């Protein structure tokens, strides 16, 4: 009997170590796990298009995201994202061969668990070496899905928008 009681007390005392903060909704009986996304992240994104009408064929960039604002329920997060990368132009425009890209955008993440909706709005500065006009601006409007587990630092995302299809992997800290 002593050993059974000791095992029960040991298991019961360890429950606090593995527990999570929960939030209950006063209007309903649902319980959701509250998880905060980390404030910073670094990601590698690659965008590609299969259409001849999109001017940019292949984009790859390394990005840094920083949290600007989150609401009280942690379901809506606003990040600023800056990056640097390489670009390959499509054959849509003659004498257009940008080499370097600098994307700057606002990232909005919506969701409470590991499944998040992502909206990316911003501008991309391209360094065009072939033309007299050295720099060009392109708009960024992408939306899609991000999977970021609450206890994991690694996340995955898939987006669609002005850049075509974007896939990425990141590390949050």
OpenMM code with the backbone's topology and positions (N, CA, C; nanometers):
from openmm import Vec3, app, unit

residues = "UNK UNK UNK UNK UNK UNK UNK UNK UNK UNK UNK UNK UNK UNK UNK UNK UNK UNK UNK UNK UNK UNK UNK UNK UNK UNK UNK UNK UNK UNK UNK UNK UNK UNK UNK UNK UNK UNK UNK UNK UNK UNK UNK UNK UNK UNK UNK UNK UNK UNK UNK UNK UNK UNK UNK UNK UNK UNK UNK UNK UNK UNK UNK UNK UNK UNK UNK UNK UNK UNK UNK UNK UNK UNK UNK UNK UNK UNK UNK UNK UNK UNK UNK UNK UNK UNK UNK UNK UNK UNK UNK UNK UNK UNK UNK UNK UNK UNK UNK UNK UNK UNK UNK UNK UNK UNK UNK UNK UNK UNK UNK UNK UNK UNK UNK UNK UNK UNK UNK UNK UNK UNK UNK UNK UNK UNK UNK UNK UNK UNK UNK UNK UNK UNK UNK UNK UNK UNK UNK UNK UNK UNK UNK UNK UNK UNK UNK UNK UNK UNK UNK UNK UNK UNK UNK UNK UNK UNK UNK UNK UNK UNK UNK UNK UNK UNK UNK UNK UNK UNK UNK UNK UNK".split()
positions = [
    Vec3(0.0820, -0.1196, 0.0000),
    Vec3(0.0000, 0.0000, 0.0000),
    Vec3(0.0864, 0.1259, 0.0000),
    Vec3(0.1996, 0.1233, 0.0727),
    Vec3(0.2872, 0.2393, 0.0771),
    Vec3(0.3468, 0.2690, -0.0598),
    Vec3(0.3842, 0.1662, -0.1324),
    Vec3(0.4437, 0.1891, -0.2640),
    Vec3(0.3411, 0.2439, -0.3624),
    Vec3(0.2173, 0.1953, -0.3560),
    Vec3(0.1130, 0.2463, -0.4453),
    Vec3(0.0836, 0.3924, -0.4139),
    Vec3(0.0782, 0.4266, -0.2856),
    Vec3(0.0549, 0.5656, -0.2456),
    Vec3(0.1716, 0.6532, -0.2877),
    Vec3(0.2946, 0.6055, -0.2750),
    Vec3(0.4132, 0.6821, -0.3148),
    Vec3(0.4136, 0.7073, -0.4653),
    Vec3(0.3796, 0.6056, -0.5429),
    Vec3(0.3749, 0.6208, -0.6886),
    Vec3(0.2657, 0.7195, -0.7276),
    Vec3(0.1498, 0.7101, -0.6648),
    Vec3(0.0405, 0.8028, -0.6934),
    Vec3(0.0816, 0.9463, -0.6617),
    Vec3(0.1421, 0.9713, -0.5488),
    Vec3(0.1856, 1.1060, -0.5107),
    Vec3(0.2958, 1.1573, -0.6028),
    Vec3(0.3851, 1.0694, -0.6442),
    Vec3(0.4912, 1.1101, -0.7353),
    Vec3(0.4347, 1.1515, -0.8706),
    Vec3(0.3430, 1.0733, -0.9239),
    Vec3(0.2800, 1.1073, -1.0522),
    Vec3(0.1974, 1.2338, -1.0392),
    Vec3(0.1216, 1.2469, -0.9322),
    Vec3(0.0378, 1.3640, -0.9120),
    Vec3(0.1222, 1.4906, -0.8971),
    Vec3(0.2374, 1.4822, -0.8325),
    Vec3(0.3221, 1.6007, -0.8144),
    Vec3(0.3899, 1.6420, -0.9440),
    Vec3(0.4068, 1.5518, -1.0400),
    Vec3(0.4717, 1.5839, -1.1676),
    Vec3(0.3762, 1.6426, -1.2700),
    Vec3(0.2484, 1.6423, -1.2433),
    Vec3(0.1520, 1.6938, -1.3402),
    Vec3(0.1731, 1.8415, -1.3691),
    Vec3(0.2155, 1.9188, -1.2722),
    Vec3(0.2384, 2.0612, -1.2923),
    Vec3(0.3518, 2.0907, -1.3877),
    Vec3(0.4467, 1.9999, -1.3989),
    Vec3(0.5596, 2.0198, -1.4895),
    Vec3(0.5148, 2.0152, -1.6344),
    Vec3(0.4200, 1.9295, -1.6671),
    Vec3(0.3768, 1.9092, -1.8050),
    Vec3(0.2471, 1.9816, -1.8383),
    Vec3(0.1995, 2.0659, -1.7525),
    Vec3(0.0729, 2.1348, -1.7791),
    Vec3(0.0953, 2.2564, -1.8672),
    Vec3(-0.0128, 2.3041, -1.9300),
    Vec3(-0.0105, 2.4237, -2.0126),
    Vec3(-0.1149, 2.5207, -1.9610),
    Vec3(-0.0912, 2.6466, -1.9882),
    Vec3(-0.1886, 2.7472, -1.9520),
    Vec3(-0.3094, 2.7328, -2.0433),
    Vec3(-0.4292, 2.7304, -1.9861),
    Vec3(-0.5488, 2.7184, -2.0668),
    Vec3(-0.6361, 2.8409, -2.0475),
    Vec3(-0.7171, 2.8670, -2.1464),
    Vec3(-0.8075, 2.9808, -2.1430),
    Vec3(-0.9472, 2.9295, -2.1726),
    Vec3(-1.0416, 2.9661, -2.0892),
    Vec3(-1.1789, 2.9238, -2.1126),
    Vec3(-1.2599, 3.0420, -2.1605),
    Vec3(-1.3494, 3.0161, -2.2504),
    Vec3(-1.4389, 3.1178, -2.3028),
    Vec3(-1.5619, 3.1206, -2.2136),
    Vec3(-1.5992, 3.2388, -2.1620),
    Vec3(-1.7102, 3.2488, -2.0673),
    Vec3(-1.8451, 3.2170, -2.1327),
    Vec3(-1.8569, 3.2391, -2.2640),
    Vec3(-1.9844, 3.2146, -2.3316),
    Vec3(-2.0039, 3.0697, -2.3712),
    Vec3(-1.8957, 2.9965, -2.3881),
    Vec3(-1.9097, 2.8575, -2.4306),
    Vec3(-1.8296, 2.7667, -2.3391),
    Vec3(-1.8395, 2.6406, -2.3630),
    Vec3(-1.7707, 2.5422, -2.2805),
    Vec3(-1.6369, 2.4998, -2.3404),
    Vec3(-1.5879, 2.5721, -2.4425),
    Vec3(-1.4644, 2.5316, -2.5073),
    Vec3(-1.3435, 2.5772, -2.4270),
    Vec3(-1.2388, 2.4996, -2.4363),
    Vec3(-1.1118, 2.5308, -2.3718),
    Vec3(-1.0055, 2.5280, -2.4803),
    Vec3(-0.9241, 2.6329, -2.4875),
    Vec3(-0.8183, 2.6367, -2.5883),
    Vec3(-0.6837, 2.6574, -2.5209),
    Vec3(-0.5815, 2.6003, -2.5810),
    Vec3(-0.4468, 2.6181, -2.5296),
    Vec3(-0.3953, 2.7529, -2.5762),
    Vec3(-0.3474, 2.8343, -2.4828),
    Vec3(-0.2942, 2.9654, -2.5149),
    Vec3(-0.1448, 2.9501, -2.5379),
    Vec3(-0.1001, 2.9863, -2.6562),
    Vec3(0.0427, 2.9788, -2.6861),
    Vec3(0.0853, 3.1085, -2.7516),
    Vec3(0.1926, 3.1623, -2.7029),
    Vec3(0.2474, 3.2831, -2.7622),
    Vec3(0.3515, 3.2445, -2.8657),
    Vec3(0.3468, 3.3121, -2.9791),
    Vec3(0.4506, 3.2928, -3.0785),
    Vec3(0.5747, 3.3676, -3.0320),
    Vec3(0.6920, 3.3169, -3.0625),
    Vec3(0.8151, 3.3896, -3.0262),
    Vec3(0.8220, 3.5252, -3.0951),
    Vec3(0.9007, 3.6153, -3.0375),
    Vec3(0.9098, 3.7521, -3.0886),
    Vec3(0.9941, 3.7668, -3.2142),
    Vec3(1.0875, 3.6762, -3.2386),
    Vec3(1.1796, 3.6860, -3.3508),
    Vec3(1.1814, 3.5559, -3.4296),
    Vec3(1.2129, 3.5663, -3.5566),
    Vec3(1.2331, 3.4455, -3.6366),
    Vec3(1.3200, 3.4771, -3.7576),
    Vec3(1.3865, 3.3734, -3.8052),
    Vec3(1.4677, 3.3791, -3.9261),
    Vec3(1.4143, 3.2722, -4.0190),
    Vec3(1.3976, 3.3057, -4.1472),
    Vec3(1.3421, 3.2082, -4.2409),
    Vec3(1.4128, 3.2140, -4.3748),
    Vec3(1.4013, 3.1041, -4.4472),
    Vec3(1.4472, 3.0960, -4.5859),
    Vec3(1.3239, 3.0675, -4.6699),
    Vec3(1.2965, 3.1549, -4.7657),
    Vec3(1.1796, 3.1420, -4.8522),
    Vec3(1.2244, 3.1287, -4.9971),
    Vec3(1.1526, 3.0454, -5.0699),
    Vec3(1.1753, 3.0363, -5.2139),
    Vec3(1.0413, 3.0487, -5.2836),
    Vec3(1.0356, 3.1407, -5.3785),
    Vec3(0.9148, 3.1640, -5.4571),
    Vec3(0.9435, 3.1276, -5.6012),
    Vec3(0.8466, 3.0672, -5.6656),
    Vec3(0.8619, 3.0338, -5.8057),
    Vec3(0.7270, 3.0410, -5.8735),
    Vec3(0.7298, 3.0743, -6.0020),
    Vec3(0.6059, 3.0831, -6.0779),
    Vec3(0.6200, 3.0003, -6.2048),
    Vec3(0.5072, 2.9506, -6.2518),
    Vec3(0.5039, 2.8731, -6.3738),
    Vec3(0.4411, 2.9528, -6.4871),
    Vec3(0.4041, 3.0773, -6.4604),
    Vec3(0.3356, 3.1603, -6.5582),
    Vec3(0.4341, 3.2539, -6.6269),
    Vec3(0.4140, 3.2772, -6.7554),
    Vec3(0.4989, 3.3716, -6.8281),
    Vec3(0.4565, 3.5157, -6.8016),
    Vec3(0.3397, 3.5373, -6.7429),
    Vec3(0.2927, 3.6745, -6.7206),
    Vec3(0.3478, 3.7344, -6.5919),
    Vec3(0.4032, 3.6535, -6.5044),
    Vec3(0.4648, 3.7058, -6.3825),
    Vec3(0.6088, 3.7401, -6.4150),
    Vec3(0.6513, 3.8622, -6.3818),
    Vec3(0.7823, 3.9120, -6.4231),
    Vec3(0.8971, 3.8406, -6.3528),
    Vec3(0.8771, 3.7957, -6.2318),
    Vec3(0.9847, 3.7342, -6.1557),
    Vec3(0.9659, 3.5834, -6.1539),
    Vec3(1.0655, 3.5113, -6.1981),
    Vec3(1.0530, 3.3670, -6.2136),
    Vec3(1.0916, 3.2911, -6.0874),
    Vec3(1.2013, 3.3272, -6.0257),
    Vec3(1.2499, 3.2532, -5.9110),
    Vec3(1.3107, 3.3511, -5.8110),
    Vec3(1.2633, 3.3461, -5.6878),
    Vec3(1.3123, 3.4326, -5.5812),
    Vec3(1.3549, 3.3456, -5.4644),
    Vec3(1.4686, 3.3744, -5.4073),
    Vec3(1.5088, 3.3081, -5.2836),
    Vec3(1.5609, 3.4159, -5.1900),
    Vec3(1.5192, 3.4094, -5.0641),
    Vec3(1.5591, 3.5138, -4.9705),
    Vec3(1.5749, 3.4591, -4.8292),
    Vec3(1.6599, 3.5253, -4.7544),
    Vec3(1.6769, 3.5000, -4.6117),
    Vec3(1.6132, 3.6182, -4.5407),
    Vec3(1.5208, 3.5909, -4.4473),
    Vec3(1.4396, 3.6963, -4.3868),
    Vec3(1.4496, 3.6945, -4.2353),
    Vec3(1.4277, 3.8114, -4.1778),
    Vec3(1.4192, 3.8274, -4.0331),
    Vec3(1.2828, 3.8887, -4.0012),
    Vec3(1.2103, 3.8300, -3.9063),
    Vec3(1.0804, 3.8824, -3.8626),
    Vec3(1.0897, 3.9246, -3.7169),
    Vec3(1.0282, 4.0369, -3.6855),
    Vec3(1.0239, 4.0887, -3.5485),
    Vec3(0.8801, 4.1234, -3.5142),
    Vec3(0.8355, 4.0795, -3.3981),
    Vec3(0.6996, 4.1065, -3.3527),
    Vec3(0.6818, 4.2555, -3.3255),
    Vec3(0.5740, 4.3121, -3.3787),
    Vec3(0.5380, 4.4513, -3.3518),
    Vec3(0.4249, 4.4611, -3.2507),
    Vec3(0.3230, 4.3754, -3.2678),
    Vec3(0.2035, 4.3848, -3.1850),
    Vec3(0.1331, 4.2507, -3.1834),
    Vec3(0.0708, 4.2169, -3.0700),
    Vec3(-0.0190, 4.1014, -3.0617),
    Vec3(-0.1368, 4.1402, -2.9734),
    Vec3(-0.2533, 4.0832, -3.0038),
    Vec3(-0.3706, 4.1155, -2.9233),
    Vec3(-0.3695, 4.0350, -2.7933),
    Vec3(-0.4650, 4.0619, -2.7053),
    Vec3(-0.4669, 3.9988, -2.5727),
    Vec3(-0.4835, 3.8479, -2.5775),
    Vec3(-0.5588, 3.7998, -2.6726),
    Vec3(-0.5833, 3.6555, -2.6799),
    Vec3(-0.4743, 3.5819, -2.7582),
    Vec3(-0.3727, 3.6521, -2.8042),
    Vec3(-0.2603, 3.5955, -2.8804),
    Vec3(-0.3035, 3.5296, -3.0102),
    Vec3(-0.4183, 3.5661, -3.0630),
    Vec3(-0.4650, 3.5052, -3.1874),
    Vec3(-0.4289, 3.5876, -3.3105),
    Vec3(-0.3916, 3.7143, -3.2927),
    Vec3(-0.3577, 3.8026, -3.4030),
    Vec3(-0.2219, 3.8651, -3.3747),
    Vec3(-0.1243, 3.8376, -3.4601),
    Vec3(0.0126, 3.8846, -3.4415),
    Vec3(0.0573, 3.9616, -3.5645),
    Vec3(0.1218, 4.0766, -3.5429),
    Vec3(0.1753, 4.1599, -3.6508),
    Vec3(0.3276, 4.1596, -3.6415),
    Vec3(0.3928, 4.1238, -3.7513),
    Vec3(0.5378, 4.1203, -3.7576),
    Vec3(0.5856, 4.2121, -3.8700),
    Vec3(0.7061, 4.2653, -3.8546),
    Vec3(0.7737, 4.3339, -3.9642),
    Vec3(0.8787, 4.2359, -4.0156),
    Vec3(0.8884, 4.2262, -4.1485),
    Vec3(0.9795, 4.1295, -4.2091),
    Vec3(1.0703, 4.2004, -4.3072),
    Vec3(1.2009, 4.1808, -4.2938),
    Vec3(1.3003, 4.2344, -4.3869),
    Vec3(1.3892, 4.1192, -4.4312),
    Vec3(1.4400, 4.1304, -4.5528),
    Vec3(1.5235, 4.0226, -4.6030),
    Vec3(1.6165, 4.0678, -4.7128),
    Vec3(1.6955, 3.9732, -4.7564),
    Vec3(1.7866, 3.9937, -4.8687),
    Vec3(1.7915, 3.8626, -4.9460),
    Vec3(1.8024, 3.8743, -5.0792),
    Vec3(1.8024, 3.7510, -5.1564),
    Vec3(1.8421, 3.7692, -5.3001),
    Vec3(1.8278, 3.6625, -5.3729),
    Vec3(1.8644, 3.6551, -5.5133),
    Vec3(1.7380, 3.6398, -5.5962),
    Vec3(1.7394, 3.6940, -5.7168),
    Vec3(1.6222, 3.6881, -5.8038),
    Vec3(1.6655, 3.6492, -5.9448),
    Vec3(1.5791, 3.5727, -6.0101),
    Vec3(1.5989, 3.5393, -6.1504),
    Vec3(1.4769, 3.5905, -6.2254),
    Vec3(1.4984, 3.6751, -6.3243),
    Vec3(1.3870, 3.7354, -6.3978),
    Vec3(1.3353, 3.6400, -6.5033),
    Vec3(1.2088, 3.6551, -6.5323),
    Vec3(1.1463, 3.5790, -6.6392),
    Vec3(1.1829, 3.6455, -6.7715),
    Vec3(1.1570, 3.5788, -6.8826),
    Vec3(1.1859, 3.6377, -7.0129),
    Vec3(1.0716, 3.7256, -7.0619),
    Vec3(0.9877, 3.7744, -6.9710),
    Vec3(0.8766, 3.8610, -7.0078),
    Vec3(0.9262, 3.9982, -7.0534),
    Vec3(1.0282, 4.0503, -6.9874),
    Vec3(1.0828, 4.1818, -7.0224),
    Vec3(1.2213, 4.1644, -7.0829),
    Vec3(1.2482, 4.2373, -7.1892),
    Vec3(1.3822, 4.2356, -7.2471),
    Vec3(1.4742, 4.3223, -7.1631),
    Vec3(1.5989, 4.2867, -7.1593),
    Vec3(1.7022, 4.3619, -7.0865),
    Vec3(1.6655, 4.3854, -6.9403),
    Vec3(1.6023, 4.2899, -6.8821),
    Vec3(1.5670, 4.3030, -6.7405),
    Vec3(1.6295, 4.1866, -6.6659),
    Vec3(1.7352, 4.2140, -6.5928),
    Vec3(1.8077, 4.1078, -6.5260),
    Vec3(1.8457, 4.1504, -6.3842),
    Vec3(1.7482, 4.1607, -6.2941),
    Vec3(1.7824, 4.1978, -6.1570),
    Vec3(1.8572, 4.0840, -6.0883),
    Vec3(1.9446, 4.1204, -5.9986),
    Vec3(2.0274, 4.0213, -5.9318),
    Vec3(1.9960, 4.0139, -5.7824),
    Vec3(1.9736, 4.1262, -5.7198),
    Vec3(1.9563, 4.1342, -5.5745),
    Vec3(1.8163, 4.1833, -5.5422),
    Vec3(1.7555, 4.1267, -5.4387),
    Vec3(1.6243, 4.1725, -5.3936),
    Vec3(1.6299, 4.2056, -5.2452),
    Vec3(1.5527, 4.3054, -5.2056),
    Vec3(1.5394, 4.3457, -5.0657),
    Vec3(1.3905, 4.3561, -5.0337),
    Vec3(1.3286, 4.2480, -4.9829),
    Vec3(1.1861, 4.2548, -4.9479),
    Vec3(1.1654, 4.3150, -4.8085),
    Vec3(1.0649, 4.4006, -4.7972),
    Vec3(1.0218, 4.4572, -4.6694),
    Vec3(0.8697, 4.4452, -4.6666),
    Vec3(0.8169, 4.3820, -4.5611),
    Vec3(0.6726, 4.3607, -4.5582),
    Vec3(0.6201, 4.3499, -4.4166),
    Vec3(0.4893, 4.3601, -4.4066),
    Vec3(0.4159, 4.3383, -4.2819),
    Vec3(0.3547, 4.1983, -4.2911),
    Vec3(0.3801, 4.1168, -4.1897),
    Vec3(0.3273, 3.9813, -4.1843),
    Vec3(0.2217, 3.9768, -4.0749),
    Vec3(0.1029, 3.9305, -4.1101),
    Vec3(-0.0069, 3.9164, -4.0146),
    Vec3(-0.0354, 3.7680, -3.9989),
    Vec3(-0.0252, 3.7186, -3.8771),
    Vec3(-0.0541, 3.5786, -3.8469),
    Vec3(-0.1802, 3.5721, -3.7631),
    Vec3(-0.2740, 3.4871, -3.8040),
    Vec3(-0.3997, 3.4727, -3.7322),
    Vec3(-0.4222, 3.3258, -3.6992),
    Vec3(-0.4467, 3.2986, -3.5733),
    Vec3(-0.4747, 3.1629, -3.5281),
    Vec3(-0.4293, 3.1444, -3.3852),
    Vec3(-0.4865, 3.0441, -3.3171),
    Vec3(-0.4516, 3.0226, -3.1776),
    Vec3(-0.3645, 2.8998, -3.1539),
    Vec3(-0.3711, 2.8033, -3.2399),
    Vec3(-0.2912, 2.6841, -3.2167),
    Vec3(-0.1753, 2.6821, -3.3158),
    Vec3(-0.1330, 2.5684, -3.3574),
    Vec3(-0.0179, 2.5581, -3.4474),
    Vec3(-0.0537, 2.5848, -3.5928),
    Vec3(-0.1794, 2.5918, -3.6274),
    Vec3(-0.2238, 2.6191, -3.7644),
    Vec3(-0.2581, 2.7665, -3.7776),
    Vec3(-0.1800, 2.8390, -3.8574),
    Vec3(-0.1947, 2.9839, -3.8662),
    Vec3(-0.2203, 3.0270, -4.0100),
    Vec3(-0.3046, 3.1288, -4.0258),
    Vec3(-0.3242, 3.1952, -4.1538),
    Vec3(-0.2213, 3.3067, -4.1618),
    Vec3(-0.1505, 3.3170, -4.2733),
    Vec3(-0.0471, 3.4192, -4.2897),
    Vec3(-0.0815, 3.5106, -4.4063),
    Vec3(-0.0714, 3.6412, -4.3828),
    Vec3(-0.0900, 3.7431, -4.4850),
    Vec3(0.0364, 3.8275, -4.4875),
    Vec3(0.0922, 3.8460, -4.6053),
    Vec3(0.2188, 3.9155, -4.6224),
    Vec3(0.1972, 4.0303, -4.7204),
    Vec3(0.2125, 4.1555, -4.6742),
    Vec3(0.1895, 4.2745, -4.7564),
    Vec3(0.3130, 4.3629, -4.7492),
    Vec3(0.3664, 4.4018, -4.8665),
    Vec3(0.4842, 4.4873, -4.8638),
    Vec3(0.5366, 4.5209, -5.0010),
    Vec3(0.6659, 4.5539, -5.0056),
    Vec3(0.7327, 4.5931, -5.1301),
    Vec3(0.8657, 4.5194, -5.1405),
    Vec3(0.9087, 4.5000, -5.2648),
    Vec3(1.0360, 4.4355, -5.2926),
    Vec3(1.1181, 4.5294, -5.3805),
    Vec3(1.2373, 4.5653, -5.3336),
    Vec3(1.3293, 4.6494, -5.4096),
    Vec3(1.4245, 4.5582, -5.4855),
    Vec3(1.4328, 4.5774, -5.6177),
    Vec3(1.5188, 4.4948, -5.7027),
    Vec3(1.6309, 4.5794, -5.7605),
    Vec3(1.7505, 4.5265, -5.7575),
    Vec3(1.8660, 4.5914, -5.8174),
    Vec3(1.8787, 4.5408, -5.9600),
    Vec3(1.8530, 4.6289, -6.0563),
    Vec3(1.8554, 4.5938, -6.1985),
    Vec3(1.9839, 4.6468, -6.2604),
    Vec3(2.0775, 4.5584, -6.2877),
    Vec3(2.2077, 4.6006, -6.3398),
    Vec3(2.2056, 4.6305, -6.4893),
    Vec3(2.1100, 4.5737, -6.5635),
    Vec3(2.1097, 4.5877, -6.7094),
    Vec3(2.0566, 4.7230, -6.7559),
    Vec3(1.9653, 4.7830, -6.6827),
    Vec3(1.9030, 4.9086, -6.7271),
    Vec3(1.9723, 5.0294, -6.6658),
    Vec3(1.9471, 5.1459, -6.7260),
    Vec3(1.9961, 5.2709, -6.6686),
    Vec3(1.9259, 5.2980, -6.5362),
    Vec3(1.7980, 5.2657, -6.5335),
    Vec3(1.7233, 5.2767, -6.4087),
    Vec3(1.7676, 5.1593, -6.3213),
    Vec3(1.8414, 5.1885, -6.2189),
    Vec3(1.9092, 5.0835, -6.1437),
    Vec3(1.8167, 5.0051, -6.0520),
    Vec3(1.7105, 5.0645, -5.9996),
    Vec3(1.6254, 4.9975, -5.9020),
    Vec3(1.4809, 4.9917, -5.9502),
    Vec3(1.4120, 4.8837, -5.9133),
    Vec3(1.2701, 4.8674, -5.9447),
    Vec3(1.1983, 4.8236, -5.8182),
    Vec3(1.0696, 4.8582, -5.8101),
    Vec3(0.9869, 4.8168, -5.6972),
    Vec3(0.8754, 4.7249, -5.7455),
    Vec3(0.8526, 4.6188, -5.6714),
    Vec3(0.7410, 4.5277, -5.6972),
    Vec3(0.6641, 4.5108, -5.5674),
    Vec3(0.5339, 4.5027, -5.5789),
    Vec3(0.4504, 4.4818, -5.4614),
    Vec3(0.4505, 4.3351, -5.4174),
    Vec3(0.4268, 4.3154, -5.2885),
    Vec3(0.4158, 4.1813, -5.2316),
    Vec3(0.2767, 4.1690, -5.1713),
    Vec3(0.2041, 4.0693, -5.2135),
    Vec3(0.0746, 4.0357, -5.1541),
    Vec3(0.0610, 3.8836, -5.1609),
    Vec3(0.0901, 3.8189, -5.0508),
    Vec3(0.0861, 3.6735, -5.0421),
    Vec3(-0.0012, 3.6328, -4.9250),
    Vec3(-0.0698, 3.5217, -4.9388),
    Vec3(-0.1472, 3.4665, -4.8284),
    Vec3(-0.1347, 3.3151, -4.8309),
    Vec3(-0.1456, 3.2556, -4.7134),
    Vec3(-0.1326, 3.1108, -4.7085),
    Vec3(-0.1365, 3.0557, -4.5684),
    Vec3(-0.0625, 2.9488, -4.5486),
    Vec3(-0.0695, 2.8679, -4.4277),
    Vec3(0.0688, 2.8570, -4.3652),
    Vec3(0.0729, 2.8685, -4.2329),
    Vec3(0.1966, 2.8466, -4.1571),
    Vec3(0.1686, 2.7463, -4.0470),
    Vec3(0.2549, 2.6470, -4.0376),
    Vec3(0.2470, 2.5494, -3.9296),
    Vec3(0.3611, 2.5770, -3.8332),
    Vec3(0.3253, 2.6158, -3.7109),
    Vec3(0.4246, 2.6451, -3.6088),
    Vec3(0.3750, 2.5873, -3.4772),
    Vec3(0.4327, 2.4747, -3.4385),
    Vec3(0.3925, 2.4079, -3.3150),
    Vec3(0.4298, 2.4948, -3.1946),
    Vec3(0.3465, 2.4963, -3.0896),
    Vec3(0.3723, 2.5844, -2.9752),
    Vec3(0.5054, 2.5606, -2.9053),
    Vec3(0.5495, 2.4369, -2.8964),
    Vec3(0.6739, 2.4088, -2.8255),
    Vec3(0.7932, 2.3911, -2.9174),
    Vec3(0.7733, 2.4061, -3.0460),
    Vec3(0.8807, 2.3865, -3.1422),
    Vec3(0.9311, 2.5209, -3.1927),
    Vec3(1.0578, 2.5264, -3.2260),
    Vec3(1.1172, 2.6490, -3.2780),
    Vec3(1.1131, 2.6548, -3.4304),
    Vec3(1.0893, 2.5423, -3.4956),
    Vec3(1.0902, 2.5345, -3.6414),
    Vec3(0.9471, 2.5483, -3.6941),
    Vec3(0.9309, 2.6230, -3.8023),
    Vec3(0.7995, 2.6344, -3.8656),
    Vec3(0.8121, 2.6196, -4.0167),
    Vec3(0.7000, 2.5846, -4.0784),
    Vec3(0.6911, 2.5654, -4.2222),
    Vec3(0.5772, 2.6504, -4.2751),
    Vec3(0.5918, 2.6996, -4.3986),
    Vec3(0.4846, 2.7798, -4.4562),
    Vec3(0.4742, 2.7577, -4.6063),
    Vec3(0.3535, 2.7793, -4.6562),
    Vec3(0.3237, 2.7724, -4.7993),
    Vec3(0.2296, 2.8875, -4.8306),
    Vec3(0.2681, 2.9704, -4.9282),
    Vec3(0.1923, 3.0907, -4.9623),
    Vec3(0.1680, 3.0969, -5.1124),
    Vec3(0.0668, 3.1718, -5.1500),
    Vec3(0.0387, 3.1996, -5.2908),
    Vec3(0.0092, 3.3486, -5.3033),
    Vec3(0.0502, 3.4083, -5.4150),
    Vec3(0.0237, 3.5503, -5.4333),
    Vec3(0.0987, 3.6080, -5.5512),
    Vec3(0.1427, 3.7325, -5.5374),
    Vec3(0.2075, 3.8032, -5.6475),
    Vec3(0.3410, 3.7409, -5.6865),
    Vec3(0.4041, 3.6696, -5.5971),
    Vec3(0.5317, 3.6046, -5.6269),
    Vec3(0.5136, 3.4662, -5.6869),
    Vec3(0.3920, 3.4197, -5.6983),
    Vec3(0.3658, 3.2825, -5.7416),
    Vec3(0.3443, 3.1965, -5.6179),
    Vec3(0.4081, 3.0813, -5.6147),
    Vec3(0.4006, 2.9903, -5.5005),
    Vec3(0.5258, 3.0079, -5.4166),
    Vec3(0.5092, 3.0264, -5.2864),
    Vec3(0.6230, 3.0432, -5.1958),
    Vec3(0.6194, 2.9317, -5.0927),
    Vec3(0.7340, 2.8691, -5.0720),
    Vec3(0.7484, 2.7735, -4.9630),
    Vec3(0.8645, 2.8215, -4.8771),
    Vec3(0.8556, 2.7937, -4.7484),
    Vec3(0.9606, 2.8402, -4.6597),
    Vec3(0.9714, 2.7580, -4.5338),
    Vec3(1.0854, 2.7685, -4.4720),
    Vec3(1.1138, 2.7064, -4.3440),
    Vec3(1.1806, 2.8109, -4.2576),
    Vec3(1.1477, 2.8114, -4.1288),
    Vec3(1.2028, 2.9130, -4.0419),
    Vec3(1.2323, 2.8604, -3.9037),
    Vec3(1.3035, 2.9439, -3.8292),
    Vec3(1.3401, 2.9140, -3.6906),
    Vec3(1.2969, 3.0331, -3.6059),
    Vec3(1.2127, 3.0087, -3.5095),
    Vec3(1.1620, 3.1149, -3.4223),
    Vec3(1.2361, 3.1112, -3.2886),
    Vec3(1.2658, 3.2295, -3.2359),
    Vec3(1.3339, 3.2392, -3.1066),
    Vec3(1.2863, 3.3595, -3.0283),
] * unit.nanometer
topology = app.Topology()
chain = topology.addChain("A")
for resn in residues:
    res = topology.addResidue(resn, chain)
    for name in ("N", "CA", "C"):
        topology.addAtom(name, app.Element.getBySymbol(name[0]), res)
